[in-house]
Amino acid sequence: MEFNENTKLADILAAYPWLPEAAAKLDKRLEIINSPLVKMFIRRATLADASKRSGYPVSEIIRQLQKLIDEHNA
C-alpha cells in the first residue's frame, strides 16, 4: 500500500489490522486508537487529518508507518 496525505486511516487499518497494537507499543499516546470514539473518527480521517491533530508532519507519520510495517514483515 502506498501512503500519502489523502490515504484514509480506515484503509490502512483494514490492510494492517495489527497496526494499532504495534503503534501503541511505539508510543503510549497511541493507545487511544482503540477507543470507540477514535474508531468513529478514523472511518473518515486521512493521514493529513492525523497530522493536524498530532502535530507530526505527514512525512513523519508515513515514515513511522512504513517502519512498523517493514518490521512486522521481517
N, C-alpha and C positions, 0 to 999 in steps of 0.2 A: 504494500500500500504506500502510495506517495502522499506525503503530508504537505499542506500549505495552509495559509491563514484561513481559507474557506472550508477546510476539512471539518466535518461535523464530528463532535465528540462521540455521539451515538454510533457513528460508523466505525470509529476507532475501537470503541468498546465491544462492538459486535464482532469485529475481526480479531480482537485480542481480549477475550473476557477475563483473563488472568491479570491484566494490566492494573486495575485499581489496587489490588493487594500488593503488587510489586512496587507501585508508586508510593503507597503508604509506608512501605519499609524504607524507601529512599528518603522520605520527608514526612514526619508525623502529621504535619498540617494537611497532608493529602488524604488522611483517613476520612475526611468529610465527604469524599467521593461516594462513599457507601450509604450516606444518609438519604432518606426518601425525598426530601426537598431538593437536594442537589441532583438526584436522579431525574427529577422532573425538568430541571433547568438544562441538564445535559442533552436531552432529546432535541433541543433546538439550537444549542450552543455550538459555536465554531472555535477553532484554535485562536482566532482573533479575539473572541469574547473572553476566552480563558486568559489570554494575555492581559487584557484590560483589567480583569478582576484580580489577577495575581500579581501584576506588576512586573512579570517576567516577559522579556521580548519573545515574540513568536518563534524566532530562530532558536532561542534557548530551549523553549518547550519542545520544539521539533528535535533538537539535538538530544535532549534527555529521553524523549520517547524512543528515538532510534537506538539509543544506548541500551535501554531496558529491553527492547525487542531483540537486539543483537545478543545480549547476554542470555536471554531466555532461550534463544535458538541455538546457542553454542553447545 
